[in-house]
């Protein structure tokens, strides 16, 4: 709770408040334009509607409706219930997928501001704790890309789970959270911590970092909050890592 309170207090800093809304403004414009052009192209594209997979899905849907409607007495009820369940599952997955896309874009924008956000937190709360970090920007980008492809591969391999109610939502949420945590921990730790200390905190079982990130990630399911979650998570992680760095023997040994 201490880190959440410090994060909330830091939102009064003009340097942080301005950067909090940068992903929102940039992301809202980009996502709106992208969504407008992509959905407009899909809905007007002969390639999409003539695609064999689309035709096959429509045939399956028609066959399922005819089968359920032919069931005596309760056929109409079964048809309504099946449609309702499909609509709920599709709606939940649609919200998650849309939030993920917004969150991913916000994470990319926030990555360009991590150094500045960390500096604001350091200068206000930990001015006597020196930090150097480790790694390079190219190394960071490569590690995130590699991990993202690994998560995507895992999602494709477990695609059948996406058709299991409730399990699909939990599994989809978990895959997204693992990438969210990995990317932000790597980004912030590379700015603040030396390599050996980063290795001690990178595991998902490092609860002082995992639990706060779970909260920010859970809030990011709401599309608007997805724009703000990465900035808030960076501030929270900065506090966590500066606390650890200030208590480390290496930091205390420096004049």
C-alpha positions in Angstrom: 0.0 0.0 0.0 2.9 2.3 0.6 3.9 2.3 -3.0 0.4 2.9 -4.2 0.2 5.9 -1.8 3.5 7.3 -3.1 2.3 6.8 -6.7 -0.9 8.7 -5.9 1.0 11.6 -4.3 3.4 11.8 -7.2 0.5 12.5 -9.6 0.5 16.0 -8.2 3.9 16.6 -9.8 3.5 18.6 -13.0 6.3 16.6 -14.7 4.5 13.4 -14.0 0.9 14.7 -14.6 1.8 15.9 -18.1 3.4 12.5 -19.0 0.4 10.7 -17.6 -1.8 12.1 -20.3 0.7 11.8 -23.2 -0.2 8.1 -23.8 -3.9 8.9 -23.5 -3.8 11.7 -26.1 -1.5 10.0 -28.6 -3.1 6.6 -28.1 -6.6 7.8 -28.4 -5.8 9.5 -31.7 -3.8 6.5 -33.1 -6.3 3.9 -32.0 -9.3 5.9 -33.3 -7.7 6.4 -36.7 -6.4 2.8 -36.9 -9.8 1.4 -35.8 -11.6 3.5 -38.3 -9.5 2.6 -41.2 -9.1 -1.1 -40.3 -12.8 -1.8 -39.6 -13.8 0.3 -42.6 -11.6 -1.7 -44.8 -12.8 -5.0 -43.4 -16.5 -4.2 -43.7 -16.1 -3.1 -47.3 -13.6 -5.7 -48.4 -14.6 -8.4 -50.8 -11.5 -10.3 -49.8 -12.9 -10.6 -46.2 -16.4 -11.6 -47.1 -15.3 -14.0 -49.8 -12.8 -15.7 -47.5 -13.4 -19.5 -47.3 -13.1 -19.4 -43.5 -15.8 -16.7 -43.2 -18.1 -18.7 -45.4 -17.4 -21.9 -43.4 -18.2 -20.1 -40.1 -21.5 -18.8 -41.6 -22.4 -22.3 -42.8 -21.7 -23.7 -39.3 -23.8 -21.0 -37.7 -26.7 -21.7 -40.1 -26.5 -25.4 -39.5 -26.4 -25.0 -35.7 -29.4 -22.7 -35.8 -31.4 -25.2 -37.9 -30.4 -28.1 -35.6 -31.4 -26.2 -32.4 -34.6 -24.9 -33.9 -35.7 -28.4 -34.8 -35.6 -29.6 -31.2 -39.2 -30.0 -30.0 -40.6 -27.7 -27.4 -37.3 -26.2 -26.2 -35.6 -25.6 -29.5 -36.3 -21.8 -29.4 -35.1 -21.6 -25.8 -31.8 -23.5 -26.7 -31.3 -21.3 -29.7 -31.7 -18.1 -27.6 -29.5 -19.5 -24.8 -26.7 -20.5 -27.3 -26.8 -17.0 -28.9 -26.7 -15.3 -25.4 -23.7 -17.4 -24.3 -21.8 -16.7 -27.6 -22.6 -13.0 -27.3 -21.3 -12.8 -23.7 -18.1 -14.7 -24.5 -17.5 -12.7 -27.6 -18.2 -9.5 -25.7 -15.8 -10.3 -22.9 -13.0 -11.4 -25.3 -13.7 -8.4 -27.4 -13.3 -6.1 -24.4 -10.1 -7.9 -23.3 -8.6 -7.8 -26.8 -9.5 -4.1 -27.3 -8.0 -3.3 -23.9 -4.8 -5.2 -24.8 -4.3 -3.3 -28.0 -4.8 0.0 -26.2 -2.6 -1.1 -23.4 0.2 -2.3 -25.7 0.2 1.0 -27.6 0.3 2.9 -24.2 3.2 0.7 -23.1 5.2 1.6 -26.3 4.6 5.3 -25.7 5.4 5.1 -22.0 8.7 3.3 -22.8 10.0 6.5 -24.3 9.3 8.3 -21.1 10.6 5.8 -18.5 13.9 7.6 -18.0 12.2 10.9 -17.3 9.6 9.4 -15.0 12.3 7.6 -13.0 14.3 10.8 -12.7 11.3 12.7 -11.3 10.7 10.0 -8.7 14.4 9.8 -7.8 14.9 13.6 -7.5 11.8 13.9 -5.2 12.1 10.9 -3.0 15.6 9.4 -3.3 18.0 12.2 -4.1 20.8 10.5 -2.2 20.5 7.1 -3.8 22.7 6.9 -6.9 21.6 4.7 -9.8 23.1 3.6 -13.1 21.0 0.7 -14.5 22.3 -1.7 -17.1 21.7 -2.9 -20.6 20.9 -1.0 -23.8 17.8 0.2 -25.6 18.4 -2.4 -28.4 18.8 -5.2 -25.9 15.6 -4.1 -24.2 13.6 -4.0 -27.5 15.0 -7.4 -28.5 14.1 -9.0 -25.1 10.6 -7.6 -25.2 10.0 -8.7 -28.8 11.3 -12.2 -28.0 9.2 -12.6 -25.0 6.1 -11.2 -26.8 6.6 -13.8 -29.6 6.9 -16.5 -26.9 3.6 -15.4 -25.3 1.9 -15.3 -28.7 3.2 -18.8 -29.6 1.9 -20.0 -26.2 -1.5 -18.5 -27.0 -1.6 -20.1 -30.4 -0.6 -23.5 -29.0 -3.4 -23.3 -26.4 -6.0 -21.9 -28.8 -8.5 -24.6 -27.9 -8.7 -23.2 -24.4 -10.2 -20.0 -25.9 -13.4 -22.0 -26.6 -13.8 -23.1 -23.0 -16.1 -20.6 -21.1 -14.4 -18.9 -18.1 -11.1 -20.7 -18.8 -10.6 -18.7 -22.0 -11.1 -15.4 -20.1 -8.7 -16.4 -17.3 -6.1 -17.8 -19.6 -6.2 -14.7 -22.0 -5.9 -12.4 -19.0 -2.9 -14.4 -17.6 -1.0 -14.3 -20.9 -1.5 -10.6 -21.1 -0.4 -10.0 -17.5 2.8 -12.0 -17.9 3.8 -9.9 -20.8 2.8 -6.7 -19.1 4.8 -7.5 -16.0 7.9 -8.7 -17.9 8.0 -5.7 -20.1 7.6 -3.1 -17.4 9.9 -4.8 -14.9 12.6 -5.1 -17.6 12.1 -1.5 -18.7 12.2 0.1 -15.2 14.9 -2.2 -13.8 17.2 -1.6 -16.7 17.1 2.1 -15.9 17.6 1.8 -12.1 19.1 -1.6 -11.0 22.4 -3.2 -11.8 22.2 -6.6 -13.6 22.6 -8.8 -10.5 19.8 -7.0 -8.6 17.5 -7.2 -11.7 18.0 -11.0 -11.7 16.8 -11.2 -8.1 13.5 -9.3 -9.0 12.7 -10.6 -12.5 10.7 -13.7 -11.3 7.0 -13.5 -11.2 7.1 -14.8 -7.6 8.7 -11.5 -6.5 5.5 -10.4 -4.9 6.4 -6.8 -4.0 6.5 -6.0 -7.7 4.0 -8.6 -9.0 1.1 -7.7 -6.7 1.0 -3.9 -7.5 1.4 -4.7 -11.2 -1.6 -7.1 -10.9 -3.7 -4.2 -9.6 -2.7 -1.8 -12.4 -3.1 -4.5 -15.0 -6.6 -5.5 -13.7 -7.7 -1.8 -13.9 -6.4 -1.7 -17.5 -9.2 -4.0 -18.6 -11.3 -0.8 -18.7 -10.3 0.7 -22.1 -9.8 4.3 -20.8 -7.6 3.2 -17.9 -5.5 1.2 -20.3 -3.9 4.5 -21.4 -2.8 5.4 -17.8 -1.8 2.0 -16.4 1.7 1.8 -17.8 2.7 5.2 -16.4 1.3 4.4 -13.0 3.1 1.0 -13.0 6.4 2.7 -13.9 6.1 5.1 -11.0 5.2 2.2 -8.6 8.1 0.1 -9.8 10.5 3.1 -9.5 9.6 3.5 -5.8 10.0 -0.3 -5.2 13.4 -0.4 -6.9 14.8 2.7 -5.4 13.8 1.4 -1.9 15.7 -1.8 -2.6 18.7 0.1 -4.1 18.9 2.4 -1.1 19.0 -0.5 1.3 21.5 -2.5 -0.6 25.1 -2.8 0.8 26.4 -1.4 -2.5 24.5 1.8 -2.1 25.2 2.2 1.6 28.9 1.8 1.0 29.0 4.8 -1.4 29.7 8.2 0.2 
